[in-house]
């Protein structure tokens, strides 16, 4: 409908003023609620063509549209804004077009479509996934689906930080305190078991630091450097990089425990990857690139043997790339990983989904890759998102105060079950149906609550607020979808056959035209969400659509409507609202139940 209207406006402008109006200056927007009309044309960009005042230009265009094109039934002018009222036929035709398009809003990728790689998750193998990882994974997975919906080819990738001092801390603590414990012997998920020993290391390390400060009168910094546990962990890391067989075997064993635990969490959360890289496989490539940069004079080696990049000319500081003992840092690994990825895939765009505390890191990475001669260095995209906390405050993994992802999902399912029972949403359902629905509601509530927030903002996740059947929640949207499915089932049970050839002369209510108009905006919302890397645009669009539908449902008869043409239109309208809800929630990785 908007495309047809823009084409008509172009013709009218050429007829009135003798010049072509490029579509880039024809801005249509939804008419504000305080004014009469459906779509508003901003005429100010056309004044260079018309050479007339805004009101006069708008009036002339409005008169011509109304007289020559049946799509426009009326208009009014408010200063430089032309408010157009559209004929109901246009809304019927628009709904018919949406109804006939099974992949409405989606573009198909072609051989020439850009290939975009999206990195997300990036866990460390010294601890289980936590609430922060949940936001990261949900944003990365949803962004990937949105980019695909915009016609791109997408590779979802993960880099597992499976080596370094952090995993050595867990390994050393297991050696000292584990007594041979395994996931099987303890009935713990492997990632939880290893995470427990990371916490145990920190506890014992702090006790040693305190003892050194009290007994040896050391400063806190000296005590931290000389604590026996830290020295042993650093020695273990050097032995790992030297290929020590015993250290490597323990590392492989404990990492396998963690990977199995990660896989269970990813599957439950509903996210996946096309390619997984491991730091243990990429850091050597990074070290080679650093050595190459050193030989070319791009980097410098200090007296202690450490290698640095001097970025002061770019307004930054000096960045460590290799420690004095030759061990690598995260930046080294990222250089190696980028090198491997661009060797494996012909990537047109690389997007890193990483929290905003790493903004500086990715500025540096982009500069270093560019200095090393990679043409794609400066084009890397850091999808920087805000932190997520609980009402109780910030989480600390070393102290064991993080909110474990598995525990949080368990709590969401329990809460969904309790609230659904209280509201009578589960009456008459079988045990399997109840289990499936509470899982769908609980995980849907978690995902929607996180994804509805602008990713650039910090947020507080409140489990109690996330499951509400009457607010801006996944549960409210899911319940509305189930309501529409119930309406359509009842129509089917009553043998009401829907006719796709709707009556073009049908008189529609404001609620109906507004819903059709909102449905027609879905492709533009998908495009904007892809352009701005913002799943929240999809989430809040679906919420507004659902609110509109519920107002329509409350005010308009559907199955009981006596006028067959109106009943047919409203049922097809309902069917397509459900289609867009399911599609949009799917882009967020959220399932919607047909029964609740």
Order of alpha helices (4+ residues) and beta strands (2+ residues): alpha-beta-beta-alpha-alpha-beta-beta-alpha-beta-alpha-beta-alpha-alpha-alpha-alpha-alpha-alpha-beta-alpha-beta-beta-beta-alpha-beta-alpha-beta-beta-alpha-alpha-beta-alpha-alpha-alpha-alpha-alpha-alpha
